[in-house]
Amino acid sequence: MSDPGTTPAPEPLPAAPTLESSTGAVGAPPKSIRQAVALMYAGAVVALINVVIAAFSKSAIRETLEKQHAALVEAYAKDPTKTKPWDLSKLDSYTSQAWLMSMISGAIFVALWVILAHTNKKGNSIARIIATVLTVLNVLFTVANLLGGFNLATFVYYVVTMALGVGATYLLWRRESSDYYNAVKASRV
């Protein structure tokens, strides 16, 4: 019995959650999965920012197409065997198409980041494989684009998204992550 003037001893803290309980239920994702998911959500935010920037870049797309057209005209004038320039009257149509494609592809990237974050958090091992494949493709695509020339904004975007993808993929393949995926798989059997 405790002394009336003293405070009672604190109750012990509950045990840390385990991956699999005696009932087969899987506990919370380990720290490596939670960190990977956070990086994926950060990737979605970066992709969303890119979409917002692209939404206001229609005039820049038009300028780029005008420069490409001028280069084609110059090359074709020197050598008619080169690619024939496209009809400049279609510039508005081509600008709108390029802008729309950048918006659609940006929305797809945002969705992929979010979906992969959500499914990996739930322990779906197929999502881990898909995230890994997409990260490898992203690294290859980034290297190819950076070798072809870039501006500072493009460089920053590619490097940041590549770093987020590589970091998340590394965390998804840590031992505690693999144990979590295995425990989720075993609980579904």
Sequence and secondary structure as in RCSB ss.txt:
>XXXX:A:sequence
MSDPGTTPAPEPLPAAPTLESSTGAVGAPPKSIRQAVALMYAGAVVALINVVIAAFSKSAIRETLEKQHAALVEA
YAKDPTKTKPWDLSKLDSYTSQAWLMSMISGAIFVALWVILAHTNKKGNSIARIIATVLTVLNVLFTVANLLGGF
NLATFVYYVVTMALGVGATYLLWRRESSDYYNAVKASRV
>XXXX:A:secstr
   TTS            SB TTS B S  HHHHHHHHHHHHHHHHHHHHHHHHHT HHHHHHHHHHHHHHHHHH
HHH TTS     GGGHHHHHHHHHHHHHHHHHHHHHHHHHHHHHHHTT HHHHHHHHHHHHHHHHHHHHHHHT  
 HHHHHHHHHHHHHHHHHHHHHTSHHHHHHHHHHHHHH 
